[in-house]
Amino acid sequence: MDAQEVIRCLNASEERMDSNGTLIAEAQTYLRLFPAVICQYASRNCNNVAHCQAKRALLFSVLADYIKEKSKETTSNSSKLQSDHTKQQESRRRLEQKIEVKN
């Protein structure tokens, strides 16, 4: 089923009995929730704006995932550095206590 046929089916009043009929009927049910709906075919050449918006949304999604991952790495590294620093401070305190005991 191509895009033009989907639009024809969505705008049609009769039910389809083929394998896509259930999907079309479900879409029509959702469309009826709106007071007015126009389903219109737009050729690929005319649909360039939507195509560009979809590509942009995908790019931002990938970028957001990358930023989240880097943020997790930075937080993890920061926690590890903090833990290492705390261990060094504890070791230094124990060493200072040993030195005080010897004196």
C-alpha distances in whole Angstrom, upper triangle without the diagonal:
4,7,8,6,7,10,11,10,12,15,15,18,17,15,12,14,11,10,8,11,14,12,11,15,16,15,16,20,20,20,22,25,25,27,25,22,20,16,16,13,16,15,16,19,20,19,22,23,21,20,24,25,22,24,27,26,26,29,31,30,31,34,35,34,37,39,39,40,42,44,44,46,48,49,49,52,54,54,55,58,59,60,61,64,65,65,68,69,70,71,74,75,76,78,80,81,82,84,85,86,88,90
4,6,5,6,9,10,11,12,15,15,19,19,18,15,17,14,14,11,14,16,14,13,17,18,16,17,21,20,19,22,25,25,27,24,20,18,14,13,11,12,11,12,16,16,15,18,20,18,17,21,22,20,22,25,24,24,27,29,28,29,32,33,33,35,38,38,39,41,43,43,45,47,48,49,51,53,54,55,57,58,59,61,63,64,65,67,69,70,71,73,75,76,77,79,80,82,83,85,86,88,90
4,5,5,6,9,10,11,12,14,18,18,18,16,18,16,16,13,15,17,14,12,16,17,14,15,19,18,17,20,22,22,24,21,17,15,11,10,7,9,9,10,14,14,12,15,17,15,15,19,19,17,20,23,22,22,25,27,26,28,31,31,32,34,36,36,37,40,41,42,44,46,47,48,50,51,52,54,56,57,58,60,62,63,64,66,67,69,70,72,73,75,76,78,79,81,82,84,85,87,88
4,5,5,6,9,10,11,12,16,17,17,15,18,17,17,14,15,18,16,13,16,18,15,16,19,19,17,20,23,22,23,20,17,14,10,9,6,8,9,11,14,14,13,17,19,17,17,21,21,20,23,25,25,25,28,30,30,31,34,35,35,37,39,40,41,43,45,45,47,49,50,51,53,55,56,57,59,61,62,63,65,66,68,70,71,72,74,76,77,78,80,81,83,84,86,87,89,90,92
4,5,5,6,9,10,10,14,14,14,12,14,13,14,11,12,15,13,11,14,16,14,14,18,18,17,19,22,22,23,21,17,15,11,11,9,12,13,15,18,17,17,20,22,20,20,24,24,23,25,28,27,27,30,32,31,33,36,36,36,39,41,41,42,45,46,46,48,51,51,52,54,56,57,58,60,62,62,64,66,67,69,71,72,73,75,77,78,79,81,82,84,85,87,88,89,91,93
4,5,5,6,9,10,13,13,13,11,14,13,13,9,10,12,10,8,11,13,10,11,15,15,14,16,19,19,21,18,15,13,9,10,9,12,13,15,18,17,16,20,21,18,19,22,22,20,23,26,25,25,28,29,28,30,33,33,34,36,38,38,39,42,43,44,46,48,48,49,52,53,54,55,58,59,59,61,63,64,66,68,69,70,72,74,75,76,78,79,80,82,84,85,86,88,90
4,5,5,6,9,12,13,14,13,16,16,16,13,13,15,13,10,12,14,11,11,14,14,12,15,17,17,18,15,12,10,6,6,6,10,12,14,17,16,15,19,19,17,18,22,21,20,23,26,25,25,29,30,29,31,34,34,34,37,39,39,40,43,44,45,47,49,49,50,53,54,55,57,59,60,61,63,64,65,67,69,70,71,73,75,76,77,79,80,82,83,85,86,88,90,91
4,6,5,6,10,11,12,11,15,15,16,13,12,15,14,10,13,15,13,12,15,16,14,16,19,19,19,17,14,11,9,9,9,12,14,17,20,18,18,22,23,21,22,25,25,24,27,29,28,29,32,33,33,35,37,38,38,41,43,43,44,47,48,48,50,52,53,54,56,58,58,60,62,63,64,66,68,69,70,72,74,75,76,78,79,81,83,84,85,87,89,90,91,93,95
4,5,5,8,8,8,8,11,12,13,10,9,11,10,7,9,12,10,9,13,14,13,14,17,18,19,17,14,13,10,11,12,15,17,19,22,21,20,24,25,22,23,27,26,25,28,30,29,29,33,34,33,35,37,37,38,41,42,42,43,46,47,47,50,52,52,53,56,57,57,59,61,62,63,65,67,68,69,71,73,73,75,77,78,79,81,83,84,86,88,89,90,92,94
4,6,8,10,10,10,14,14,15,11,10,12,10,6,8,10,7,6,10,11,9,11,14,14,15,13,10,10,7,10,11,14,17,19,22,20,19,23,23,20,22,25,24,23,26,28,27,27,31,32,30,33,36,35,36,39,40,40,41,44,45,45,48,50,50,51,54,55,55,57,59,60,61,63,65,65,67,69,70,71,73,75,76,77,79,81,82,83,85,86,88,90,91
4,7,9,11,12,16,17,18,15,13,15,14,10,11,13,11,8,12,13,10,11,15,14,15,12,10,8,7,9,11,15,17,20,22,20,20,24,24,21,23,27,26,25,28,30,29,30,33,34,33,36,38,38,38,41,43,43,44,47,48,48,51,52,53,54,56,58,58,60,62,63,64,66,68,68,70,72,73,74,76,78,79,80,82,84,85,86,88,89,91,93,94
4,6,8,9,13,14,16,14,12,14,14,10,10,13,12,9,13,15,12,13,16,17,17,15,13,12,11,12,14,18,20,23,25,23,23,27,27,25,27,30,29,28,31,33,32,33,36,37,36,38,41,41,41,44,46,45,47,50,50,51,53,55,55,56,59,60,61,63,65,66,66,69,70,71,73,75,76,77,79,81,81,83,85,86,87,89,91,92,93,95,97
4,7,10,13,15,17,15,12,14,15,11,10,13,13,9,12,14,13,12,16,16,16,15,14,14,13,15,17,21,23,26,29,27,26,30,30,28,30,33,32,31,34,36,34,35,39,39,38,41,43,43,43,46,48,47,49,52,52,52,55,57,57,58,61,62,62,64,66,67,68,70,72,72,74,76,77,78,80,82,82,84,86,87,88,90,92,93,94,96,98
4,7,10,12,15,13,10,12,14,11,10,13,14,11,13,16,15,14,18,19,20,19,17,17,16,18,19,23,25,27,30,29,28,32,32,30,31,35,34,32,35,38,36,37,40,41,39,42,45,44,44,47,49,48,50,53,53,53,56,58,58,59,62,63,63,65,67,68,68,71,73,73,74,77,78,79,81,83,83,84,87,88,89,91,93,94,95,97,99
4,7,9,12,10,7,9,11,8,7,11,12,10,12,15,15,15,18,20,21,20,18,18,17,19,20,23,25,27,31,29,28,32,32,29,31,34,33,31,34,37,35,35,39,39,38,40,43,42,42,45,47,46,48,51,51,51,54,56,56,56,59,61,61,62,65,66,66,68,70,71,72,74,76,76,78,80,81,82,84,86,86,88,90,91,92,94,96
4,6,8,7,5,8,10,8,8,12,12,12,14,16,16,17,20,22,23,22,20,20,17,19,19,23,24,26,29,28,27,31,32,29,29,33,32,30,33,36,34,34,37,38,37,39,42,41,41,44,46,45,46,50,50,50,52,55,55,55,58,60,60,61,64,65,65,67,69,70,71,73,75,75,77,79,80,81,83,85,86,87,89,90,91,93,95
4,7,8,5,8,11,10,10,13,15,14,16,19,19,20,23,25,27,26,23,23,21,22,22,26,27,28,32,31,30,33,34,31,32,35,35,32,35,38,36,35,39,40,38,40,43,43,42,45,47,46,47,50,51,51,53,56,56,56,59,60,60,62,65,65,65,68,70,70,71,74,75,76,77,80,81,81,83,85,86,87,90,91,91,94,96
4,6,5,8,10,10,11,14,15,15,17,20,20,21,24,26,28,27,24,24,21,22,21,24,25,26,30,30,28,31,33,30,30,33,33,30,33,36,34,33,37,38,36,38,41,41,40,43,45,44,45,48,49,49,51,54,54,54,57,58,58,60,62,63,64,66,68,68,69,72,73,74,75,78,79,79,81,83,84,85,88,89,90,92,94
4,6,7,8,10,11,13,14,16,17,19,20,22,24,26,28,27,24,24,21,22,22,24,25,25,29,29,27,30,31,28,28,32,31,28,30,33,31,31,34,35,33,34,38,38,37,40,42,41,42,45,46,45,47,50,50,50,53,55,55,56,59,60,60,62,64,65,66,68,70,70,72,74,75,76,78,80,80,82,84,85,86,88,90
4,6,5,6,9,10,11,12,14,16,17,18,21,22,25,24,21,20,17,19,18,21,22,22,26,26,24,27,28,25,25,28,28,25,28,30,28,28,32,33,31,32,36,35,35,38,40,39,40,43,44,44,46,48,48,49,51,53,53,55,57,58,59,61,63,63,64,67,68,69,70,73,74,75,77,78,79,81,83,84,85,87,89
4,5,5,6,9,10,10,12,14,15,16,19,21,23,22,20,20,17,19,19,22,23,25,28,28,26,29,30,26,27,31,30,27,30,33,31,30,34,35,33,35,38,38,37,40,42,41,42,45,46,46,48,51,50,51,54,55,55,57,60,60,61,63,65,65,66,69,70,71,73,75,76,77,79,80,81,83,85,86,87,89,91
4,5,5,6,9,10,11,13,14,15,17,20,22,22,20,20,18,20,21,24,25,26,30,29,27,30,30,27,27,31,29,27,30,32,30,29,33,34,31,33,37,36,35,38,40,39,40,43,44,43,46,48,48,49,52,53,53,54,57,58,58,60,63,63,64,66,68,68,70,72,73,74,76,78,78,80,82,83,84,86,88
4,5,5,6,9,10,11,12,14,16,18,21,20,18,18,16,18,18,21,22,23,26,26,23,26,27,23,24,27,26,23,26,28,26,26,29,30,28,30,33,32,32,35,37,36,37,40,41,40,43,45,45,46,49,50,50,52,54,55,55,58,60,60,61,64,65,66,67,70,70,71,74,75,76,77,80,81,82,84,86
4,5,5,6,9,10,10,12,15,16,19,18,15,15,13,15,15,18,20,22,25,24,22,25,25,22,23,27,25,23,26,29,26,27,30,31,29,31,34,34,34,37,39,38,39,42,43,43,45,47,47,48,51,52,52,54,57,57,58,60,62,63,64,66,68,68,70,72,73,74,76,78,79,80,82,83,84,87,88
4,5,5,6,9,10,11,13,15,18,17,15,16,14,17,18,21,24,25,28,27,25,28,28,25,26,30,28,26,29,31,29,29,33,33,31,34,37,36,36,39,41,39,41,44,44,44,47,49,49,50,53,54,54,56,58,59,59,62,63,64,65,68,69,69,71,73,74,75,77,79,79,81,83,84,85,87,89
4,5,5,7,9,10,11,14,17,17,15,16,15,18,19,22,24,25,28,27,25,28,27,24,25,28,26,24,27,29,26,27,31,31,28,31,34,33,32,36,37,36,38,41,41,41,44,46,45,46,49,50,50,52,55,55,55,58,60,60,61,64,65,65,68,70,70,71,74,75,76,77,80,81,81,84,86
4,5,5,6,9,10,12,15,14,12,13,11,14,16,18,21,22,25,23,21,24,24,20,22,25,23,21,25,26,24,24,28,28,26,29,32,31,31,34,36,35,37,40,40,40,43,45,44,45,48,49,49,51,54,54,55,58,59,60,61,64,65,65,67,69,70,71,73,75,75,77,79,80,81,84,85
4,5,5,6,9,10,13,12,10,12,10,14,16,19,22,23,26,24,22,26,25,22,24,27,25,24,27,29,27,28,31,31,30,32,35,34,34,38,39,38,40,43,43,43,46,48,48,49,52,53,53,55,57,58,58,61,63,63,64,67,68,68,71,73,73,74,77,78,79,81,83,84,85,87,89
4,5,5,7,10,12,13,12,14,14,17,19,22,25,27,29,27,25,28,28,24,26,29,27,25,29,30,28,29,32,32,30,33,36,34,35,38,39,38,40,43,43,43,46,48,47,48,51,52,52,54,57,57,57,60,62,62,63,66,67,67,69,71,72,73,76,77,77,79,81,82,83,86,87
4,5,5,8,11,12,10,13,13,16,18,21,24,25,28,26,23,26,25,22,24,26,24,22,26,27,24,26,29,29,27,30,32,31,31,35,36,35,37,40,39,40,43,44,44,45,48,49,49,51,53,53,54,57,58,59,60,63,64,64,67,68,69,70,73,74,74,76,78,79,80,83,84
4,5,6,9,8,7,9,9,13,16,18,21,23,26,23,21,24,23,20,23,25,23,22,26,27,24,26,29,29,28,31,33,32,33,36,37,36,38,41,41,41,44,46,46,47,50,50,51,53,55,55,56,59,60,61,63,65,66,66,69,71,71,73,75,76,77,79,81,81,83,85,86
4,5,7,8,8,11,12,16,19,21,25,26,29,26,25,28,27,24,26,29,26,26,29,30,28,30,33,32,31,34,36,35,36,39,40,39,41,44,44,44,47,49,48,50,53,53,53,56,58,58,59,62,63,63,65,67,68,69,71,73,73,75,77,78,79,81,83,84,85,87,89
4,7,9,9,13,14,18,21,23,26,28,30,27,25,28,27,24,27,29,26,25,29,29,27,29,32,31,30,33,35,33,34,38,38,37,39,42,41,42,45,46,46,47,50,51,51,53,55,55,56,59,60,60,62,65,65,66,69,70,70,72,74,75,76,78,80,81,82,84,86
4,5,7,10,12,16,19,21,25,26,28,25,23,26,24,22,25,27,24,24,28,28,26,28,31,30,29,33,34,33,34,37,38,37,40,42,41,42,45,46,46,48,51,51,51,54,56,56,57,60,61,61,63,65,66,67,69,71,71,73,75,76,77,79,81,81,83,85,86
4,7,10,13,17,20,22,26,28,30,26,25,28,26,24,27,29,26,27,30,31,28,31,34,33,32,36,37,36,37,41,41,40,43,45,45,45,49,50,49,51,54,54,54,57,59,59,60,63,64,64,66,69,69,70,72,74,74,76,78,79,80,82,84,84,86,88,89
4,7,10,13,17,19,22,25,26,23,22,25,23,21,25,27,25,25,29,29,27,30,33,32,32,35,36,35,37,40,40,40,43,45,45,46,49,50,50,52,54,54,55,58,59,59,61,63,64,65,67,69,70,71,73,75,75,77,79,80,81,83,85,85,87,89,90
4,6,10,13,15,19,21,23,20,19,22,21,18,22,24,22,22,26,26,25,27,30,30,29,32,34,33,35,38,38,38,41,43,43,44,47,48,48,50,52,53,53,56,58,58,59,62,63,64,66,68,68,69,72,73,74,76,78,79,80,82,84,84,86,88,89
4,6,10,12,16,18,20,17,16,20,19,17,20,22,21,21,25,26,24,27,29,29,29,32,34,34,35,38,39,39,41,44,44,45,47,49,49,51,53,54,55,57,59,59,61,63,64,65,67,69,70,71,73,74,75,77,79,80,81,83,85,86,87,89,91
4,7,10,13,16,18,15,14,18,17,15,18,21,19,19,23,24,23,25,28,28,28,31,33,32,34,36,38,38,40,42,43,44,46,47,48,49,52,53,54,56,58,58,60,62,63,64,66,68,69,70,72,73,74,76,78,79,80,82,84,85,86,88,90
4,6,10,13,14,12,12,15,16,14,16,19,19,19,22,23,23,25,27,28,28,31,33,33,34,37,38,38,40,43,43,44,47,48,49,50,53,54,55,57,58,59,61,63,64,65,67,69,70,71,73,74,76,77,79,80,81,83,85,86,88,90,91
4,6,9,12,10,10,13,14,13,14,18,18,18,20,22,22,23,26,27,27,29,32,32,33,36,37,38,40,42,43,44,46,47,48,50,52,53,54,56,58,59,60,62,63,65,66,68,69,71,72,74,75,77,78,80,81,83,84,86,87,89,90
4,7,8,6,6,10,11,10,12,15,15,15,18,20,20,21,24,25,26,28,30,30,32,34,35,36,38,40,41,42,44,46,47,48,50,51,53,54,56,57,59,60,62,63,65,66,68,69,71,72,74,75,77,78,80,81,83,84,86,87,89
4,5,5,6,9,12,11,11,15,16,16,18,20,21,22,24,26,26,28,30,31,32,34,36,37,38,40,41,43,44,46,47,49,50,52,53,55,56,58,59,61,62,64,65,67,68,70,71,73,74,76,77,78,80,82,83,85,86,88,89
4,5,5,7,10,10,9,12,14,13,15,17,19,19,21,23,24,25,27,28,29,31,33,34,35,37,39,40,41,43,45,46,47,49,50,52,53,55,56,58,59,61,62,64,65,67,68,70,71,73,74,76,77,79,80,82,83,85,86
4,6,6,10,11,10,12,15,15,16,18,20,20,22,24,25,26,28,30,31,32,34,36,37,38,40,42,43,44,46,47,48,50,52,53,54,56,58,59,60,62,64,65,66,68,69,71,72,74,75,77,79,80,81,83,85,86,87
4,6,8,9,10,12,13,14,16,18,19,20,22,24,25,26,28,29,31,32,34,35,37,38,40,41,43,44,46,47,49,50,52,53,54,56,58,59,60,62,64,65,66,68,70,71,72,74,75,77,78,80,81,83,85,86,87
4,6,6,6,9,10,11,13,14,16,17,19,20,21,23,25,26,27,29,31,32,33,35,36,38,40,41,42,44,45,47,48,50,51,53,54,56,57,59,60,62,63,65,66,68,69,71,72,73,75,77,78,79,81,83,84
4,6,5,6,9,10,11,12,14,15,16,18,20,21,22,24,26,27,28,30,32,33,34,36,38,39,40,42,43,44,46,48,49,51,52,54,55,57,58,59,61,63,64,65,67,69,70,71,73,75,76,77,79,81,82
4,5,5,6,9,10,11,12,14,15,16,18,20,21,22,24,26,27,28,30,31,33,35,36,37,39,40,42,43,45,46,47,49,51,52,53,55,57,58,59,61,63,64,65,67,68,69,71,73,74,75,77,79,80
4,5,5,6,9,10,10,12,14,15,16,18,20,21,23,24,26,27,29,30,31,33,35,36,37,39,40,42,43,45,46,47,49,51,52,53,55,57,58,60,61,62,64,66,67,68,70,72,73,74,76,78,79
4,5,5,6,9,10,11,12,14,15,17,18,20,21,23,24,26,27,29,30,32,33,35,36,38,39,40,42,44,45,46,48,50,51,53,54,55,57,59,60,61,63,65,66,67,69,71,72,73,75,77,78
4,5,5,6,9,10,10,12,14,15,16,18,20,21,22,24,26,27,28,30,32,33,34,36,37,38,40,42,43,44,46,48,49,51,52,53,55,57,58,59,61,63,64,65,67,69,70,71,73,75,76
4,5,5,6,9,10,10,12,14,15,16,18,20,21,22,24,26,27,29,30,31,32,34,36,37,39,40,41,43,45,46,47,49,51,52,53,55,57,58,59,61,62,64,65,67,68,70,71,73,74
4,5,5,6,9,10,10,12,14,15,17,18,20,21,23,24,26,27,29,30,31,33,35,36,37,39,41,42,43,45,46,48,50,51,52,54,55,57,58,60,61,63,64,66,67,69,70,72,73
4,5,5,6,9,10,11,12,14,15,17,18,20,21,23,24,26,27,29,30,32,33,34,36,38,39,40,42,43,45,46,48,49,51,53,54,55,57,59,60,61,63,64,66,67,69,71,72
4,5,5,6,9,10,10,12,14,15,16,18,20,21,22,24,26,27,28,30,31,32,34,36,37,38,40,42,43,44,46,47,49,51,52,53,55,57,58,59,61,63,64,65,67,69,70
4,5,5,6,9,10,10,12,14,15,16,18,20,21,23,24,25,27,29,30,31,33,35,36,37,39,40,42,43,45,46,48,49,51,52,54,55,57,58,60,61,63,64,66,67,69
4,5,5,6,9,10,11,12,14,15,17,18,20,21,23,24,26,27,29,30,32,33,35,36,38,39,40,42,44,45,47,48,50,51,53,54,55,57,59,60,61,63,65,66,68
4,5,5,6,9,10,11,12,14,15,16,18,20,21,22,24,26,27,28,30,32,33,34,36,37,39,40,42,43,45,46,48,49,51,52,54,55,57,58,60,61,63,64,66
4,5,5,6,9,10,10,12,14,15,16,18,20,21,22,24,25,26,28,30,31,32,34,36,37,38,40,41,43,45,46,47,49,51,52,53,55,57,58,59,61,63,64
4,5,5,6,9,10,11,12,14,15,17,19,20,21,23,24,26,27,29,30,31,33,35,36,37,39,41,42,43,45,46,48,50,51,52,54,56,57,58,60,62,63
4,5,5,6,9,10,11,12,14,15,17,18,20,21,23,24,26,27,29,30,32,33,34,36,38,39,41,42,43,45,47,48,49,51,53,54,55,57,59,60,62
4,5,5,6,9,10,11,12,14,15,16,18,20,21,22,24,26,27,28,30,31,33,34,36,37,39,40,42,43,45,46,48,49,51,52,54,55,57,58,60
4,5,5,6,9,10,10,12,14,15,16,18,20,21,22,24,26,27,28,30,31,33,35,36,37,39,40,42,43,45,46,48,49,51,52,54,55,57,58
4,5,5,6,9,10,11,12,14,15,17,18,20,21,23,24,26,27,29,30,32,33,35,36,38,39,41,42,44,45,47,48,50,51,52,54,56,57
4,5,5,6,9,10,11,12,14,15,16,18,20,21,22,24,26,27,28,30,32,33,34,36,37,39,41,42,43,45,47,48,49,51,53,54,55
4,5,5,6,9,10,10,12,14,15,16,18,20,21,22,24,25,26,28,30,31,33,34,36,37,39,40,42,43,45,46,48,49,51,52,54
4,6,5,6,9,10,10,12,14,15,16,18,20,21,22,24,26,27,29,30,31,33,35,36,37,39,41,42,43,45,46,48,49,51,53
4,5,5,6,9,10,11,12,14,15,17,18,20,21,22,24,26,27,29,30,32,33,35,36,38,39,41,42,44,45,47,48,50,51
4,5,5,6,9,10,10,12,14,15,16,18,20,21,22,24,26,27,28,30,31,33,34,36,37,39,40,42,43,45,46,48,49
4,5,5,6,8,10,10,12,14,15,16,18,20,21,22,24,26,27,28,30,31,33,35,36,37,39,41,42,43,45,47,48
4,5,5,6,9,10,10,12,14,15,16,18,20,21,22,24,26,27,29,30,32,33,35,36,37,39,41,42,43,45,47
4,5,5,6,8,10,10,12,14,15,16,18,20,21,22,24,26,27,28,30,32,33,34,36,37,39,40,42,44,45
4,5,5,6,9,10,10,12,14,15,16,18,20,21,22,24,26,27,28,30,31,33,34,36,37,39,41,42,43
4,5,5,6,9,10,10,12,14,15,16,18,20,21,22,24,26,27,29,30,31,33,35,36,37,39,41,42
4,5,5,6,9,10,11,12,14,15,17,18,20,21,23,24,26,27,29,30,32,33,35,36,38,39,41
4,5,5,6,9,10,10,12,14,15,16,18,20,21,22,24,26,27,28,30,32,33,35,36,38,39
4,5,5,6,9,10,10,12,14,15,16,18,20,21,23,24,26,27,29,30,32,33,35,36,38
4,5,5,6,9,10,10,12,14,15,16,18,20,21,23,24,26,27,29,30,32,33,35,36
4,5,5,6,9,10,10,12,14,15,16,18,20,21,22,24,26,27,29,30,32,33,35
4,5,5,6,9,10,10,12,14,15,16,18,20,21,22,24,26,27,29,30,32,33
4,5,5,6,9,10,11,12,14,15,17,19,20,21,23,25,26,27,29,31,32
4,5,5,6,9,10,11,12,14,15,17,18,20,21,23,24,26,27,29,31
4,5,5,6,9,10,11,12,14,15,16,18,20,21,23,24,26,27,29
4,5,5,6,9,10,11,12,14,15,16,18,20,21,23,24,26,27
4,5,5,6,9,10,11,12,14,15,17,19,20,21,23,25,26
4,5,5,6,9,10,11,12,14,15,17,18,20,21,23,25
4,5,5,6,9,10,10,12,14,15,16,18,20,21,23
4,5,5,6,9,10,10,12,14,15,16,18,20,21
4,5,5,6,9,10,11,12,14,15,17,19,20
4,5,5,6,9,10,11,12,14,15,17,19
4,5,5,6,9,10,11,12,14,15,17
4,5,5,6,9,10,10,12,14,15
4,5,5,6,9,10,11,13,14
4,5,5,6,9,10,11,13
4,5,5,6,9,10,11
4,5,5,6,9,10
4,5,5,6,9
4,5,5,6
4,5,5
4,6
4
